[in-house]
């Protein structure tokens, strides 16, 4: 596990929690979070990419963002409270470290910079979903 977090040291304190993180892998094209569901846990992408997609007002599915190594998803980190409107699909073979939500909550409380960075990502994704929903 330490080698996977080598490039993402800011998450190491959460890995040292009582409940160690687990590694999950998804094949290219595999659904990570279907529309209408939430991914359970807090996942840090360490290899690969994922795309966020939603359904436009006209009913077409459209990509609204991408999650790259060093970025997170899970629980409310896809698009905040609008996660039920977003699906996540592996754009490449993807590897993520999934942390216990309590450990991440504690880490974000102790690290205002990381919390702000995560909040900015969620807000950008939320705006992209709203724009796609409004497009005709």
Secondary structure, 3 states (H helix, E strand, C coil): CCCCCCCCHHHHHHHCCCCCCEEEEECCCCEEECCCCCCCCEEEEEECCEEEEEECCCCCEEEEEEECCCCEECCCCCCHHHHHHCEEEECCCEEEEEECHHHHHHHHHHCHHHHHHHHHHHHHHHHHHHHHHHCC
